[in-house]
Amino acid sequence: MKGYHEPSYQDRMERAAEAKQKALDKLRKRPAPDEAALAARREAGLAREAAQAEKRAARKAAQEEEAAHKARRADESAVRAEENEGGRIATEEERKAMRDARYAARKARK
């Protein structure tokens, strides 16, 4: 009975070359891509990118609107707090509102 024969370097190189050639043949046999399908895929990609850009723009506009609204509210609350202060010591809530108003005003300036 014959024992296990370890393949030589030459045998391994031949097998690798055969495998590579087999893969190349398989790749070459594949049909060429359909131009209409490629065009449709490109159009779908462009439409998807446009939709994403539109979403980003809408999200940014909403964030800017929200920031402007917060700044407006903060300014109003700061004005009310200053009117109500009139020489008395502000409560913790009033101090917090004034601090938030200053912060929102700074953010709105940027």
C-alpha positions in Angstrom: 0.0 0.0 0.0 1.3 3.4 -1.0 1.6 6.1 1.8 0.7 9.8 1.7 2.7 11.7 -0.9 3.2 15.3 -0.1 2.9 17.5 -3.2 6.0 19.2 -4.3 6.4 22.9 -5.0 5.9 22.3 -8.7 2.7 20.3 -8.1 1.3 23.1 -6.0 2.2 25.8 -8.6 0.5 23.8 -11.3 -2.7 23.4 -9.3 -2.7 27.1 -8.5 -2.2 28.0 -12.2 -5.0 25.6 -13.1 -7.4 27.1 -10.5 -6.5 30.6 -11.7 -7.2 29.7 -15.3 -10.5 28.0 -14.4 -11.6 31.1 -12.5 -10.6 33.3 -15.5 -12.5 31.1 -17.9 -15.6 31.2 -15.7 -15.4 35.0 -15.5 -15.1 35.3 -19.3 -18.1 33.0 -19.9 -20.3 35.4 -17.9 -22.6 37.4 -20.1 -21.9 41.1 -20.6 -24.0 43.5 -18.4 -27.1 44.8 -20.0 -26.8 48.5 -20.8 -30.4 49.2 -20.0 -30.1 47.5 -16.6 -27.0 49.5 -15.9 -28.7 52.8 -16.9 -31.7 51.9 -14.7 -29.4 51.2 -11.7 -27.5 54.5 -12.2 -30.8 56.4 -12.4 -32.0 54.7 -9.2 -28.7 55.6 -7.5 -29.0 59.2 -8.5 -32.6 59.3 -7.4 -31.6 57.8 -4.0 -28.8 60.4 -3.6 -31.2 63.2 -4.5 -33.7 62.0 -1.9 -31.0 61.8 0.8 -29.8 65.3 0.0 -33.4 66.6 0.2 -33.8 64.9 3.6 -30.5 66.4 4.8 -31.6 69.8 3.7 -35.0 69.4 5.3 -33.4 68.2 8.6 -31.0 71.1 8.6 -33.8 73.6 8.0 -35.8 72.1 10.8 -32.8 72.3 13.2 -32.2 75.9 12.2 -35.9 76.8 12.7 -35.9 75.0 16.1 -32.7 76.9 17.2 -34.3 80.2 16.1 -37.5 79.4 18.0 -35.5 78.5 21.2 -33.5 81.7 20.9 -36.7 83.7 20.5 -38.2 82.0 23.5 -35.1 82.5 25.5 -35.0 86.2 24.7 -38.7 86.6 25.7 -38.1 84.8 29.0 -35.0 86.9 29.7 -37.0 90.1 29.0 -39.8 88.8 31.3 -37.3 87.9 34.0 -35.7 91.4 33.8 -39.1 93.0 34.0 -40.1 90.9 37.0 -36.8 91.2 38.8 -37.3 94.9 39.9 -34.6 94.8 42.6 -35.6 91.6 44.3 -33.5 88.4 44.4 -34.2 86.1 41.5 -35.3 82.6 42.3 -33.4 79.5 41.2 -35.8 79.0 38.3 -35.5 82.6 37.1 -31.7 82.4 37.3 -31.8 79.2 35.3 -34.1 80.8 32.7 -31.8 83.8 32.4 -28.8 81.6 32.0 -30.6 79.5 29.4 -31.6 82.7 27.6 -28.0 83.9 27.5 -26.8 80.6 26.2 -29.5 80.5 23.5 -28.6 84.0 22.4 -25.0 83.1 22.1 -25.9 80.0 20.0 -28.2 82.1 17.8 -25.4 84.6 17.1 -23.1 81.8 15.8 
